[in-house]
Amino acid sequence: MIKTSYYQDLTKMNTFGMKVKARCFIEYDSVADLVDIEFEELARPVLHIGGGSNLLFTDDFKGTVLHSKINFIEILGECQCVPVAPSQLSPGPSPYPGVGKCHFRTNGTSPEEMDSSDAGAENGRDVVLVSVGAGVVFDDFCAWAAKEGLWGVENLSYIPGEVGASAVQNIGAYGVEVKDVIHRVYCYDTVEEEFVNFSVEECGYGYRDSIFKNPEIKGRYIVTHVVFALSRDPRPVLDYGHLKEAVIAMMNKTTGQTGSDDIKDDSDVIADQIGNLTPSLIRKVIIKIRKEKLPEPSVKGSAGSFFKNPVVSPEHFARIEAAAKAEHGPDYKVPHYDLPDGTVKVPAAWMIEQCGWKGRRSGGAAVWEKQPLVIVNYTGEAYPEEIIGLEKRIIASVKAKFGIELHPEVEHV
């Protein structure tokens, strides 16, 4: 069913809580509905939103806003395998009768299954293919996966937004990006008026980026559903920040242990307790950490992380580290993450805090007191200009102190 309304209030459809309206608002609840929408006739510009979690509306939207209510989670099958190359794709029927044709990975067995001849080619892990509608709240999917005992998305728990938007944005947290578990992304091509799909490689994923954000094709493809490759084999990712310590503390609390006289590395503790480790436990820890650091969306509107974490050369990082030691003492350690290509990722939150912005207010906007990477609609009545002004001042101060220009993760529309 397609529902169309005009001058729709979008306050509850963007997590910043900006009080804006859309000239035209269209909501649909099935893949087949997309065929019936006359995209060429829509008021321009056209914006497709998920939960509105990565947007800053700067004014009323003069065009058309689309929103998906495609809501389903389905296990397609399980096998011991790894994804096949795009060259092995072959035509198959659409998973939605009467909608058209899509392409699936197949080796002559059945659509949507990965080639079992590739089983164990790299790691031999069980792969559980799960198809999820674009309109499913992403954290609801994380909760479902944890309940099913499926590994892969537990570190992404409590991120606001919907599944379709997650595949566009390549959301990430605590050492995991959604691209790590995406098998294929299924879309409707509004130009050619046909259903298409993309492999992970074809999606061109980068840090909070994908081909779907490319200005030349932005808005052309509407995500209908995403197929994830999860696993029943334990595969915790715990090397981000103090996550491992938090998990160990939660395990000890769950099992009633208070520690051991043996001195063990955290990795050895995890290895010893792997049988007690579950996606639900990791999810519980992640949610606890996020709630301690981030504002409750219903209380203080925000878009989550406002800025991307910059990546710098080793030489640039050495200068930052030397300056920090000169300011704080020779034992001071600058938080950072060494990347495989030799570059260094520096937390934007640390730099913003070093510039003195943590907890500061500007009109109705503020830098969150517990996590400086987050700008909040502190009063619930903040104007877009106040948030943008705060953003610009933060960028300027970080540039002056560290020689790094921060870039917003949040899209301004």
Residue pairs with C-beta under 8 A, 6 or more apart in sequence:
1 28
1 29
1 30
1 33
2 26
2 27
2 28
2 33
2 36
2 37
3 26
3 27
3 28
4 24
4 25
4 26
5 24
5 25
6 23
6 24
6 25
7 21
7 22
7 23
8 21
8 22
8 24
8 25
8 65
9 19
9 21
10 18
10 20
10 21
10 22
10 25
10 52
10 57
10 61
10 65
11 17
11 18
11 19
11 20
13 49
13 51
13 52
13 65
13 67
14 20
14 49
14 52
14 53
14 55
14 56
14 57
15 51
15 52
15 53
15 55
15 160
15 297
15 301
15 302
15 303
15 304
16 52
16 55
16 56
16 57
16 301
16 302
16 303
16 377
16 387
17 301
17 377
17 380
18 56
18 57
18 301
18 377
18 382
18 384
19 381
20 57
20 59
20 60
20 61
21 60
21 61
22 60
22 61
22 63
22 64
22 65
23 43
23 60
23 61
23 62
23 63
23 64
24 42
24 43
24 63
24 64
24 65
25 64
25 65
25 67
26 37
26 42
26 64
26 65
26 66
26 67
27 66
27 67
27 68
27 69
28 34
28 37
28 66
28 67
28 68
28 69
28 70
29 68
29 69
29 70
29 71
29 135
30 70
30 96
31 70
31 96
31 99
31 188
31 195
31 224
31 225
32 96
32 98
32 99
34 188
34 222
34 224
35 99
35 100
35 188
35 193
37 66
39 46
39 190
42 63
42 64
43 62
43 63
43 64
44 63
44 64
45 62
45 63
45 64
45 219
46 63
46 64
46 65
46 66
46 219
47 61
47 63
47 64
47 65
47 66
47 219
47 413
48 65
48 66
48 67
48 68
48 164
48 219
48 222
49 55
49 65
49 66
49 67
49 165
50 67
50 68
50 134
50 135
50 161
50 162
50 163
50 164
50 165
50 166
50 168
51 137
51 138
51 160
51 161
51 162
51 165
52 161
53 159
53 160
53 161
53 165
53 303
53 304
54 161
54 165
54 169
54 303
54 304
54 409
54 410
54 411
55 303
55 410
55 411
55 412
55 413
56 303
56 384
56 387
56 388
56 410
56 411
56 412
56 413
57 384
57 413
58 384
58 388
58 412
58 413
59 384
61 413
66 222
67 135
68 133
68 134
68 135
68 162
68 164
68 222
68 223
68 224
69 135
70 133
70 134
70 135
70 136
70 164
70 224
70 225
71 133
71 135
71 136
72 131
72 132
72 133
72 136
72 225
73 130
73 131
73 132
73 133
73 136
73 141
73 144
74 130
74 131
74 132
75 128
75 129
75 130
75 148
76 112
76 113
76 129
76 130
76 131
76 227
77 110
77 112
77 113
77 128
77 129
78 126
78 127
78 128
78 129
78 232
79 113
79 114
79 116
79 119
79 126
79 127
79 129
80 116
80 119
80 120
80 124
80 125
80 126
80 127
81 114
81 115
81 116
81 118
81 119
81 120
81 121
81 127
82 114
82 118
82 119
82 120
82 121
82 122
82 123
82 127
83 105
83 114
83 118
83 183
83 199
83 200
83 229
84 105
84 107
84 114
84 115
84 118
86 199
86 201
86 202
88 105
88 107
88 115
89 103
89 104
89 105
89 106
89 199
90 103
90 104
90 106
91 101
91 103
91 104
92 101
92 102
92 103
92 104
92 106
92 111
92 112
93 101
93 102
93 111
94 100
94 101
94 102
94 195
95 102
95 111
95 112
95 131
99 195
100 194
100 195
101 195
102 186
102 195
102 196
102 197
103 196
103 197
104 111
104 112
105 112
105 113
105 114
105 115
105 184
106 112
106 113
106 115
107 115
107 116
107 117
109 115
109 116
112 129
112 131
112 227
113 129
114 127
114 129
114 183
114 229
125 231
125 233
125 235
126 231
126 232
126 233
127 229
127 230
127 231
128 150
128 229
128 230
128 231
128 232
129 183
129 227
129 228
129 229
129 230
130 145
130 150
130 227
130 228
130 230
131 225
131 226
131 227
131 228
132 141
132 163
132 225
132 226
132 227
132 228
133 163
133 224
133 225
134 162
134 163
134 164
134 165
134 167
134 222
134 223
134 224
134 225
134 226
135 162
135 163
135 164
136 162
136 163
137 161
137 162
137 163
138 156
138 159
138 160
138 161
138 162
138 163
138 165
138 166
138 171
139 157
139 158
139 159
139 160
141 153
141 163
142 153
142 154
142 156
142 157
142 158
142 283
143 157
143 283
145 151
145 152
145 153
145 154
145 230
145 279
146 154
146 157
146 278
146 279
146 280
146 282
146 283
147 280
149 232
149 278
149 279
149 280
150 230
150 231
150 232
150 279
151 230
151 231
151 232
151 233
151 234
151 235
151 236
151 279
152 180
152 181
152 228
152 229
152 230
152 231
152 235
153 176
153 178
153 181
153 228
153 230
154 236
154 279
154 280
154 282
154 283
154 286
155 173
155 174
155 175
155 176
155 237
155 240
155 282
155 286
156 166
156 171
156 172
156 173
156 174
156 176
156 178
157 282
157 283
157 286
157 287
157 290
158 286
158 287
158 290
158 291
159 166
159 171
159 173
159 304
160 297
160 304
161 169
161 171
163 223
163 225
163 226
164 222
164 223
164 224
164 225
164 226
165 171
165 223
166 178
166 226
167 178
167 182
167 185
167 203
167 210
167 212
167 223
167 226
168 210
168 212
168 213
168 223
169 208
169 210
169 213
170 177
170 178
170 179
170 205
170 206
170 207
170 208
170 209
170 210
171 177
171 178
171 208
172 178
172 207
172 208
173 286
174 237
174 240
174 241
174 243
174 286
175 237
175 238
175 239
175 240
175 243
176 237
177 205
177 207
179 200
179 203
179 205
181 228
181 229
181 230
182 200
182 203
182 226
182 227
182 228
182 229
183 200
183 227
183 228
183 229
184 197
184 198
184 199
184 200
184 226
184 227
185 197
185 198
185 203
185 223
185 226
185 227
186 195
186 196
186 197
186 223
186 224
186 225
186 226
186 227
187 195
187 196
187 197
187 198
187 221
187 222
187 223
187 224
188 194
188 195
188 196
188 221
188 222
188 224
189 195
189 196
189 220
189 221
190 219
190 220
190 221
190 222
191 220
195 224
196 221
198 211
202 211
203 210
203 211
203 212
204 210
204 211
204 214
207 308
207 309
207 311
208 308
208 409
211 217
212 218
212 221
212 223
234 274
234 277
236 247
236 270
236 277
236 282
238 244
238 247
238 270
238 282
243 285
243 286
243 289
244 266
244 267
244 270
245 266
246 285
246 288
246 289
247 270
247 277
247 281
247 282
247 285
248 266
248 269
248 270
248 273
250 281
250 284
250 285
250 288
251 257
251 273
251 276
251 277
251 281
252 258
252 259
254 276
254 281
255 273
255 276
264 272
270 277
292 370
293 370
293 371
294 302
294 304
294 368
294 370
294 371
294 374
295 302
295 368
295 370
295 374
295 376
300 368
300 376
300 377
300 378
300 380
301 376
301 377
301 380
301 382
302 368
302 374
302 375
302 376
302 377
303 375
303 409
303 410
304 374
304 409
305 348
305 373
305 374
305 409
306 373
306 374
306 375
306 391
306 408
306 409
306 410
307 348
307 352
307 373
307 394
307 406
307 407
307 408
307 409
308 348
308 406
308 407
308 408
308 409
309 345
309 346
309 347
309 348
310 345
310 346
310 348
310 404
310 405
310 406
310 407
311 339
311 343
311 344
311 345
311 346
312 320
312 343
312 344
312 346
312 404
313 343
313 344
314 342
314 343
314 344
316 344
316 403
316 404
317 334
317 336
317 344
317 346
319 403
320 334
320 346
320 402
321 334
324 332
324 334
324 354
325 331
325 332
334 346
334 350
335 346
335 347
335 350
336 344
336 345
336 346
336 347
337 344
337 345
338 344
339 345
346 402
346 404
347 373
348 373
348 398
348 406
349 371
349 372
349 373
351 398
351 401
351 402
351 404
351 406
352 358
352 367
352 372
352 373
352 394
352 398
352 406
353 372
354 401
354 402
355 394
355 397
355 398
355 401
356 397
357 367
357 372
357 394
357 397
358 367
358 368
358 369
358 372
359 366
359 367
359 368
359 369
359 372
360 366
360 367
361 367
361 378
362 386
362 389
362 390
362 393
363 382
363 383
363 386
363 389
364 377
364 378
364 379
364 380
364 381
364 382
364 383
364 386
365 375
365 376
365 377
365 378
365 382
365 386
365 387
365 389
365 390
366 375
366 376
366 378
366 390
367 374
367 375
367 376
367 390
367 394
368 374
368 375
368 376
375 387
375 390
375 391
377 387
388 412
391 408
394 406
395 405
395 406
398 404
398 405
398 406
399 405
399 406
